[in-house]
């Protein structure tokens, strides 16, 4: 009976991860657009990088931990304006341990209403299952049901297994000094992953719509910057509504509401020309909040316009 219960628990968790958490979510999504939209590459006409760490559902066994390293730059390829970008993402949810590396290229088209980037993402996804990992060791329901002789349950994966798969994405990103809008799809090829004869999964396509606007207030030192990110896999959806109040282009604070999931506090500052630090605190409002109180996210980013004199004042462009 214990083996049956542990197996059912495993299957339930795999189902939740496979269809609800294939793509990691970020509260500071207005600062990290390249992760879901390759059309963003080079949109800032600068060399930009970001390191982001998210710790989701603090206090919950098997909590999601995500680490991101990403950078992009404006380039000219054969005389045509464009952008290049790179994403490296480590995402751990329970006994799932995924590492994604993808390269992005965007072709830029100047329009009367702004600059349009049409982008392609090409990369590799390493999806792994590790029931012996330390992050999952606290879940007694699964690990402590092993046979007393240490042989384990044949119905559960033993040790660590992983598979590598090709991962594709497409996106379009339109931006100006006042607004941005984007549409994209990840896991375009819906890669099929087989761990063994009994354990298989595949990557579901995820669709994203994003947008934001800069609103000048009566006091020229203040700007209001509302934005949104809509996510769907055609089976479910999620919507983030964000608003940041920015003072003097260097300090910001705001709120984010993820419908039926969390309310978040946003804050950050520019420490030096182009160097920024941001933090968000998510108060969980969904049913999982009974077991976990909050999520935390922190990032450090840097942008430099290579065509500008380094001694000149840097104009904030991270929101655009």
ABEGO torsion letter per residue (X at the ends): XAAAAAAAAAAAAAAAAAAAAABBBBAAAAABAAAABAAABGAAGBBBBBBBBBBBGBGBBGBBBBBBBBBBBBBBBGGBBBBBBBBBBBBBBEABBBBBBBBBBBBBBBBAAEBBBBBBBBBBBBBBBBAABAAAAABAAAAAABBAAGAEBAABBBEBBBBBBBBBBBBBBBBBAABBBBBBBBGAAGBBBBABAABBBBBBBBBBBBBBBBBBBABAABBBBBBBBBBBAGABBBBBBBBBBBBGGABBBBBBBBBGABBBBBBEBBABBGBBBBBBBBBBABAAAAABABBBBBBBBBBBBAABBAABBBBBAAAX
